Amino acid sequence: MLYFDYASTTPVDPESLQVYVKVSEDYWGNPSSLHDAGGKAQLLLENCRKRLGDLLGVPAEGISFTSGGTEGNHLALLSLAFSYQKKGKHIIVSGAEHSSIHSAASFLDKEGFRVTKIPFTSEGIIDLKALEEAITDETTVLSVCHVNGEIGTIQPLLEIKKMLNGKDILFHSDMVQSFGKLDLKEAASIVDSLTISSHKIYGPKGAGAVYFHPASDIRPFLPHQTHEHGFRGGTVNLPAIAGFVSAAVKAAPFEDYRRITEMRSFFLNKLDRSMDGDYTIYGGQSGHQLPHVIGLGINGVEGQWLMLECNRKGIHISTGSACQTGKQGIPKTLAAMGIGARAGKEFIRISFGRGTTHGQIEELAAVLSEIRREAYIS
């Protein structure tokens, strides 16, 4: 099996798995319990919170652990919107947000909020002019994903923050795809909330975190919950949290970035030679592109058929965000960029990770070329 779907999920790092097992065996008390077993677990939980805060460069008291990015995004957007509804009920999101943000936005729309979706440019970057024009005196929340999960473009959060200065608008960013790949300290310092997830960085599934800036007046969406600063209910998954933080610490040096950048160039060179330019790459210019994610379409070849043919040959790619799989239409990112239905249906996503090698990339390029020839012949 050749795996090129790291943007969807990653294998658990052996060290992270060992931490998960160790904590399951030795820290099984409920952190909310007042006895010694609970106190021992609570001490570990707070240590995990502090270590994660140090990695992000944010106050640990603003971090609440969750089950992953989707729950974090739901908690963030709903909590921000309802906390500021006395000022106004206008919410702005990018048109290419993760499905969890669009889901929360749809709920808010039904609750009487007005939601504006901002398109992307042809290079996969949020349209800053359209964003500026969309802001009104009633705008209270803006959500822009840091790194797009389908084509890997890095959004200009600093420019957006400058646009919001003095406007009393809460700024949320889904940083699930950028966490563990980029140093987030600068980005984390300018937002009111952010979300990250464990299984994208070789940690166990079922863990993530949402951060709310302690200085922001943000209250939990659901009242009377007793865990994680009142933002969620249910006993925390301490083994997964500890494994998550272990994986985050290991990823923090970002040593893989240069290697993945070189592999991206290597793959695109191979593609150039085998495809004769008969394909389209969706993404941004240098400095606005995470190298790990490649969104592309092979002209005249349907993406879903291409993905299934690759799977038949033992190669795993995707046709976009796993949370969008099974839904009709083209990927949200391409729709936000104004890409038509025909080109949108040709879209595939290839993503690299720790296990990716030059040999695997050569085989991937050869298989894509072979499937393209078969499609043209038939």
N, C-alpha and C positions, 0 to 999 in steps of 0.2 A: 504494500500500500504506500502511495505517495500522497502526503497530506499538504494541501495548499489552502486551508480554510481556517487559519489561525485567528482571523478577525472574528470568526464565529465563536470558537472556543479553543482552549489550549489543553494539552495533556498536563496532569498534575506533576509538578516537580517532585522528585523523590524526597528531598529534604522537607518540603512542605507537607508531604504525605506522612512522613515520620513525626512531624510536629502534631499533625492532626490525630494520629494514633496515640501519641504520648499524652496529649491533653485529654483525649477521650478516656484514657485509663486512669489518669492521676488527678484530673480537675473536673470530675463529673458532677460536683455540687452546683446547685442553682445560685448564680451570682447575687440574686436578690434575697436569698435566705440569710438569716442572721447568725446561724451556727458557724462553726469553724470551717466546715466543708464549703459553705457558701462564701465565707470570707476569703478563703484561699482562691476560689474561682473569681471573685470580684477583684482581687488584687491583680490577677493575671489579665482580666478584662481591661482594667484601667491602664496597665502597662502596655497592652496592645494599642489602646487608644492614644497614649502618649507617643509611642513609636511611629504610629501612622501620622499623627500631627506633625512630628519632626520631619518626616519625609515630605509632607506637603508644605511645610513652613507655615502652618496655621495653628491656632490655639486648640489644644486637645479637647477642651470642653465643648467645642462646636461640632465634634464628630459624633454621629450616631450610627451604629452598625445596623445593616439591613440584610436582606436575603439576596441582594444583587442590584444591578443597575436599574431594572424596571421598577422595582419597589421604591428605590431611591428617587427616581424621576417623578413617580406619582406623588410621593410625600413632598418633594420639593415644590413642584408647580402648584399643587393644591394648597399647601401651607402658605406659600408666598401670596397667592391670589386672595385667599380668604383673610389673611392677616392685614392686607392693605385695601380691602374692598371699600372702606369708608372714603378713601381718596378717589377711587374710580374702579371701573370694572372692565378695563380694556387691557387685554393680554396680547403680546406679540411673540410669535415663535417663527423660527425659520421654516421654510417649506420642506426642508430635508432633515428634520429632526428624527430621532429614533421613534418607533411606533408607540413607545410608552408615553412620550411627551404629547404626541398627537391624540392618544387615548385620553390623557388627563385634560387636554385642551377641549376635546369634544364634550367631556363631562362638564367642564366649566361653561361651555356654550349653552348647554341645557339648563344650567343654573343661572342664566341671565347675564353671563359675561360676554363681551364681544371679543372675538379672536381674529387677529390679522396674521396671515402667513406671508412671509417675505421670500421672494424668489431668489435663486442663485444666478450668478453670471455664467457665461459659457465655460469659464475655467473652474467652476465648482466652488466659488466663493460667494458668501451672502452679498446681495446687492445693497451696498451701504447707502446709496442715494435713496432707494426705495424704503430702506429702514428709517432713515431720517425723516422722510415725508410721512411715514406711518405714525410717528410718535405724536400723541396729543396730550392735553392737560390731564386726561383721565387715564393715561397709560400707567400701569403700576408694576408690571412684570414683563421682562424680556428673557427668552430662553434661546440660546444659540449653542449648539454642540461644538466642542473644541475641535475635535477631529472627526470628519465625516466617516461613518462606518462602511460606506459603500464604495467610495472612490479615494478616501484617505486625505482629502484636502484639509489643511489647517486654517481655521477661521481667525480673522484678525481681532482677537478679543480686546487688545489694548486700544485699537482704534474705536471699537464699539464703546468701550468704557469711557473714552474721552467724549464721545457723542452724548453719553448719558449724564455727564457731570452736571450737577445742579438741578437735575430734573426729578429727583426723588423716585427713581424707578429701580426696582429690585432686579438684579442681574443673576440669572442661573445659567450654568453650563454643565452639560453632560460631558464628563471627561473620561468616560469608560474606555474609549479607544486610545486616548493619549497617555493615560496612566501606565507607568512601567516602561514607556518608550521615550517620553520626553520629560525633562525636568519641569515640574508644574508649579514650582514655588512662586514664580512671577504671576502666572495665570491665576493661581489660587488666591493670591493676595488682592485681586481686583474684583472678585465676584462675591455675591451675597450667599450663594449656595452652589454646590457642585456634587456630582455623583461619580463613584468609581466602583469597580467590580472585581472580584477575585479570580473568576475563571478565565478572564482575558489575559492574566499575567502568570499563568501556571500555578495558580492556587486552586483549592477545592471549590466546587460549585456550592451555591447556597450561602454565599457571604458577599458583602459589599459594604459601602458606607455612603452616607449623605452628610455633607458638611453645611452648617448654617453659621454665618458669621455672628459671633456672640453680640456684636454691637447692633445688629439688625433686630428690629422688633418683630420676630417671626414666631408665631404660635402654632402648635400642632393642629393639623386639620381635624383629626378626630379627638374629642375630649376624653379625659379620664383614663388614658393609657398609662401604664406604670413602668414601662421599660424604655431605655435609651432616651432619657430626657423628656419622656412623655410622647415621643414621636411615633412609637409603635408598641404593639402588645406582643405577648408571647415570650417565652424564655429564650434568651439569646443562644445562638449556635456557637458556643465558645470554641470547640475544636476547629470548626471551619474558620472562625475569626483569627485564631492563632496561626493556622496554616496560611491564611490570606496575608497576614502581616509578615510572616516569614518569607513568602514569595515576593512581597513588595520590597522588603529589605534587599533581597538577592537581586532584584531587577534595578534597584536604584542607581548603580553606577552607569547604566545605559550604554554598556560596552558593545552591545549588539547593533547599535544604530549605524555605525560606519560599515559593518559587515553587510547589513541588510541593504544599505544604500548601494554598495558595490554589486550585490546580487540583483537588485532591481535593474541596474544598467546592463548587467550581463544578460538578463532575461530579455530586455527590450532589444538588445543587439541581435540575439538569436531570433527573436520574432521578426525583426526587420529582414533578416536573410531568408527566412522560410516563408514569409507571407507576402513578399513583394509590395509591402505597404497597404495591403488589402484589409486593414483593420483600423479601429479608432480607439485611442486612449483617452479616457476621461480623467482629468486631474488638473492640478495647479502648477504654477511655475516653481522653480527652486526656491525654497524658503517657505512655501505655502503647501508643501506636499510631504506627507508621511511616507517614507519609502516602503513600508511594510505592506501597503494595500495598493493593488492595481485593479482599477476598473476599466474594462475594455469590451469591445464588441468586434467580432469578426464579420465583415460585411457579407450579408446574405445567409448567415448561419444562425438559426434560432438558439438563443442562449440555453434554454432548458434542455433542448435536444443535445447540445454540445456537452452540457454538464452530465447528462445521463450516459453519453458515449464515453466520456472520460471515466466515469464511475465504473463502467463495464471493463475498462482497461486498467482498473486499479488506481486511478488518480482522482483525488477528491478536491473539487473546486466548488464554488457556489454561484448562485445567480443574484446575490445581494444579501441583505440582512436576514439572518435566520428567523427573526421575529416577524418578517414579512412573508416568509415562505408559505405558499398555499393560497395567497390572496391574488385576486385578479389585477391586471394592470402592470405598468412598468415600475421599476424602482422609484421611490419617492424623490431621490436625489436627481435622477434624470428628468423627472417631471418638473421639479423645481428649476432645472436648467433650461427648460423649454424644449427638451429632446422629444421628437415625435415617437409615436407608438411603434412604428416598424423598427427604428434603430434601438428603441428601448427594449424590445423583446430579444434583441441580439446580445444584450448585456450579460457579462459574466464577471465575477470577482475572484481574483487570485490574491492570496495573502501569505506572506512569508513569516517564519518564526525561527526559534532556536534550532529546530531539527532540519531546516532547509539546507541543502547542499548544492554545489554547482552541478553535480551529476544528476540530481533530481530535476533541476531547472532545465538542463539539456533534454532530458526525457520528456518533460512537460511540453517544451517548445516543439519537439518532434511529433508528439501525439496530437497537439493542436493542429499542426500543419497537415498531418495525415487525415484527421477528421475533416478538415476543410476541403481537402482534395476529394474525399469520399462524398461529401455533401454536394460539391460542384458536379461530380460525375453523375450522381443520381438525379 
